Amino acid sequence: MKKHNFSAGPSILPEEVLEKSAQALLDFDDGLSLIEISHRSKAFVDVMENARILAIELLGLKGKGYKALFLQGGANTQFLAVALNLLENRAGYLNTGTWSDKAIKEARMFQEVLEVASSKDANFNYIPKKYVIPSNLDYFHCTSNNTIFGTQMKEFPKLDIPLVCDMSSDIFSRSLDFSKFDLIYAGAQKNMGPAGTTLVIIKEDILGKVSRQIPSMMDYKVQISKDSMFNTPPVFAVYTSMLTLEWLKGLGGIEAIEKENFKKSRLMYSEIDLNPLFKGFAANADRSTMNATFSLTDDKLKIDFEDMCKDAGINGLNGHRSVGGYRASMYNALPLGSVETLVEVMSELERKA
């Protein structure tokens, strides 16, 4: 049975991407596997170039002074790299969950960090509003979507200082004015590819403003000058990300996938709200289209519900330990039919109860 994969990450990929990447492992370039060829070969250099071009194109940033990088180390490494490259005196951070909390911790190793606002008081079940961002900051950092808590920023500030955003769990999922952002980073393993590479989109003119010496591996200017190949890149992760970006472009780009994502999240949240056996975790106004967090109103139904999910081929639904309950991750590649299956199981549980 084909699984309905609601895993929060590493997560579902389009079937055609899985098929093409699997074939590339066997024969990518004249009888050689993708993971056997030199990363300096024309075959892979073309892959890296195409991946970078597609990322800029899909975000609507072509010709606007941005560069795309495919790096290693996940978003956790970018918590550090952002501060190394941009933090000279003081930065502001919006704290909306575990990942922004970690980003703040890394940045504080270098200089002062102002926590502009936080939703920690309610276990991060909402996005703070009406906060004031001082104009004398080196940059302002936010996290667009919070996988653990199921919240998502719906609006972003327009600033005269650089705006940095961790978009690891909702990159390429919705239409935004991406030119508002001076630096975006995202681990591939949610909406773009397998674990192993991280996309960084950066406006070049914000670089070179700090006085510290930056280690070469962490220096965005060095990575840009080497076209993301300062060291051996994660070839399989980059190739699969390129295939996923091609798949997204073929669907009609971000505008097209946004419509599908809205259908999925609307169906999911409608069932959560109408079914008396379930309750949502995140504040309604801040609910994520990518990660719906919810729990049972009666824990005695836990075994029945989870057995029904297993029988239906539903995978990866358990919530994070800090929230509990369940988490339905509805990334770009998850078909509407998978959400329909989960909703039917939830409805069937109500009929049986």
C-alpha positions, 0 to 999 in steps of 0.5 A: 500500500502507498503510504500517506506521508505526513512526516515533518521532515525529512518528508515526502517528495514528488513521485516523479522526482523519486523515480528520476533520482533513483535512476540517476543513482544507477546511471547519470552520465554515460554509465556512471552513477550520480554519486560517482562522478566528479563534482567538477564534471560538466554534468554536475556543474550544469546541475548546480547551475540549473538548481541555482537559476531555478531557485532565483527564478521561482522566487521572482528574484531574477535580475534583482541582485540575489545569489543562490547557494546550495550549502551543507550543515542544515539551518543550524549552521545558518544560525551561525553563518548569518551572525558571522556574516552580518552581526557587527553590533546588535541584531533583532530576533523574533522568537516564535519557537524552537528554531528561532530560539536556537538561532538566538543562542548562536547569534549571542555568541558574537554580539548583542541580540535583542529579542524583539518579541516572543510567544514563549509565554503560550508555548509558542502557539501564536505569532507576536503582533505589533512589536517595534523593531529598532532602526539601529539593528544590523538585521532583523531575523524571523522564522516564517513557519514553525513546524513543531508548533504549527504556526506561520507568519502571514505578514512580514515587516518592511524595513530599512535594515536587512530582513533575514528569514528562516524559511526551512519549512515553507519555502516555495509554498506560497506567494510572497514579495520575496524582494522584501527579504535580504537573506533567506535560508531553508533546509531542503528536507521539507519542500525541496529535496532530501536532507543534506543541502541548505538553500541560501538566497542572499542579496549581495550588497548586504555582505562585507559590512562586518569587521571580523575575519570569517572562516572560509566555509562560513563566508557567503562571499567565498561561497558565492565566488565558488558557485557553491562548490568551495568544497565538495557539495552534496551532489545527490541532495542538490540534484534531487532539489533541482528535480523538485524545482523543475517539477514545481515550475512544471506545475505552474510555480509557486502561485499554482502550488499555493492554491493546492496547499490552501485546499489541503489546509482548509480541508484539514482545519475544517475537520479539526474545528468541526469534529468534537473529538479533536482540538487545534493547538495553534491560534486560528489566525496564525495556523500554518498551511504546512503543519497542522497541529492538533490533539484528541479531546479524549486520550482514551481514543488514542489507540483506536485512532492510531490503529485506524491511521495505520490501517489507512496507510497514514505515516508520520502523524505524531506530534513533537514531544514539546506539544504532543498530540498530532502533526499533519505536515502538508508539504508541496508534494503531499497530494490532496488525496492524502489529506482526504484519507486522514480526514475520513479516518477522523470522521470515522472515529467520530461516527464510532465514538 
